């Protein structure tokens, strides 16, 4: 078959690329689900469904699809409506049908008429909306002492700096001393280590339920 002839020499590389993209989609799907006001499992299920559908019915090889921030910031309005979560599935189906109709009519060519400053402004505004939407997730039960807040802040900064230095060292080692396949293994280990230290060092009350935390002096 045709796909065997194409993937035969590069089968290992294709599997490695697929695993890398799958791991990269996990935090993106969770982040966009939270920005849309939905549980994380909704974003994870949507990510693999759209990936499978695109791989089977897509018209271009090596195409990767996933959640987009432009849609994630529009979904909260639908979710906030009565029975919004139940009707969201049907809204997505209707959106897909409309996109197929617009594709048949070749309406996408009209995008060329949008000026570049408008596109830049849209992307910048979208980044601001997604960034501001994340502040609602930083909540705490009660009041956090000022000294503990400062300690946690420095610990978080230290962990981020440590991970950045680790990535630089990893890049140098992989590029100059290691084969390409080691890159995948090292990236997985780094992300698991970062997640472990982040969960151990950051107190749960900084991200728990309740009101937004406020600092007070010890």
KOLPA-208797 format. One line per 8 residues: number of its first residue (from 1); their letters; for each residue x, z, y of C-alpha. Coordinates in steps of 0.25 Angstrom, whole numbers, always signed. Example, Ala and Ser with C-alpha at 12.3 -4.5 7.8 and 13.67 -1.06 7.14 Angstrom:
2
1 = as = +49,+31,-18; +55,+29,-4 .
! end
This chain:
218
1 = xxxxxxxx = +0,+0,+0; +4,-2,+15; +5,+13,+18; +14,+15,+6; +24,+4,+11; +24,+10,+25; +25,+25,+21; +35,+23,+9 .
9 = xxxxxxxx = +48,+24,+17; +43,+34,+27; +34,+43,+19; +42,+56,+21; +43,+53,+36; +28,+50,+37; +25,+63,+30; +34,+71,+39 .
17 = xxxxxxxx = +28,+65,+51; +14,+68,+46; +18,+83,+43; +24,+84,+57; +12,+78,+64; +3,+87,+56; +10,+100,+61; +11,+95,+75 .
25 = xxxxxxxx = -5,+93,+75; -7,+107,+71; -4,+114,+84; -10,+103,+92; -23,+103,+84; -24,+119,+86; -21,+118,+101; -31,+107,+104 .
33 = xxxxxxxx = -42,+115,+96; -40,+127,+104; -40,+119,+117; -53,+113,+112; -59,+127,+109; -60,+125,+94; -53,+132,+82; -40,+128,+78 .
41 = xxxxxxxx = -45,+123,+64; -53,+113,+71; -41,+107,+78; -33,+107,+65; -44,+100,+57; -46,+90,+68; -31,+86,+68; -30,+83,+53 .
49 = xxxxxxxx = -44,+75,+53; -40,+66,+64; -26,+64,+58; -32,+60,+45; -42,+51,+51; -32,+44,+60; -22,+42,+48; -33,+35,+40 .
57 = xxxxxxxx = -41,+27,+50; -31,+26,+61; -27,+12,+66; -12,+15,+68; -2,+20,+59; +5,+33,+62; -6,+38,+71; -8,+53,+73 .
65 = xxxxxxxx = -20,+59,+80; -24,+73,+83; -31,+81,+94; -29,+78,+108; -30,+87,+120; -39,+78,+128; -50,+81,+118; -47,+95,+116 .
73 = xxxxxxxx = -50,+99,+130; -63,+92,+130; -68,+99,+117; -70,+113,+123; -82,+108,+131; -89,+103,+118; -85,+116,+111; -91,+125,+122 .
81 = xxxxxxxx = -105,+118,+120; -115,+124,+111; -112,+120,+97; -100,+113,+103; -91,+115,+91; -101,+110,+81; -104,+97,+90; -89,+95,+92 .
89 = xxxxxxxx = -87,+87,+79; -98,+77,+83; -93,+76,+96; -79,+72,+90; -86,+62,+81; -94,+55,+93; -81,+55,+101; -74,+47,+89 .
97 = xxxxxxxx = -85,+37,+88; -84,+35,+103; -69,+33,+102; -71,+23,+91; -81,+15,+100; -72,+15,+112; -61,+10,+103; -69,-1,+98 .
105 = xxxxxxxx = -72,-5,+112; -57,-4,+116; -61,+6,+127; -47,+12,+126; -41,+1,+134; -47,+7,+146; -37,+18,+145; -27,+9,+152 .
113 = xxxxxxxx = -35,+10,+165; -32,+25,+166; -21,+27,+176; -9,+35,+171; -11,+46,+182; -24,+49,+176; -18,+50,+162; -7,+59,+166 .
121 = xxxxxxxx = -17,+68,+173; -26,+68,+161; -15,+73,+152; -10,+83,+162; -24,+89,+164; -26,+89,+149; -13,+97,+147; -18,+107,+157 .
129 = xxxxxxxx = -31,+109,+151; -25,+111,+137; -15,+120,+142; -25,+129,+150; -34,+129,+138; -23,+137,+130; -24,+149,+139; -37,+153,+133 .
137 = xxxxxxxx = -30,+156,+120; -21,+167,+126; -30,+179,+124; -28,+193,+120; -35,+206,+116; -34,+215,+128; -22,+216,+138; -8,+213,+135 .
145 = xxxxxxxx = +3,+222,+140; +12,+215,+150; +25,+219,+143; +19,+214,+130; +15,+201,+136; +29,+198,+142; +35,+201,+129; +26,+191,+122 .
153 = xxxxxxxx = +29,+181,+132; +44,+182,+131; +43,+182,+116; +34,+169,+116; +44,+163,+126; +56,+167,+117; +49,+161,+105; +46,+148,+112 .
161 = xxxxxxxx = +61,+147,+117; +66,+150,+103; +57,+139,+97; +62,+129,+107; +76,+132,+104; +73,+131,+89; +67,+117,+92; +80,+113,+99 .
169 = xxxxxxxx = +89,+117,+88; +80,+111,+78; +80,+98,+85; +95,+98,+86; +97,+101,+71; +86,+91,+66; +91,+80,+75; +106,+82,+72 .
177 = xxxxxxxx = +107,+89,+58; +95,+88,+50; +86,+76,+44; +73,+73,+50; +64,+80,+40; +70,+93,+43; +63,+92,+57; +50,+94,+51 .
185 = xxxxxxxx = +54,+106,+43; +60,+113,+55; +49,+110,+64; +39,+117,+54; +48,+129,+53; +50,+130,+68; +35,+130,+70; +32,+140,+59 .
193 = xxxxxxxx = +43,+149,+65; +37,+148,+79; +23,+151,+74; +28,+163,+67; +36,+169,+79; +24,+165,+88; +14,+173,+80; +23,+185,+77 .
201 = xxxxxxxx = +28,+187,+92; +16,+184,+100; +5,+195,+99; -8,+191,+94; -15,+197,+106; -10,+187,+115; -18,+176,+107; -29,+184,+102 .
209 = xxxxxxxx = -44,+186,+107; -49,+192,+119; -46,+190,+134; -34,+183,+140; -23,+193,+139; -18,+199,+152; -5,+207,+154; -4,+221,+159 .
217 = xx = +8,+230,+162; +13,+239,+151 .
! end
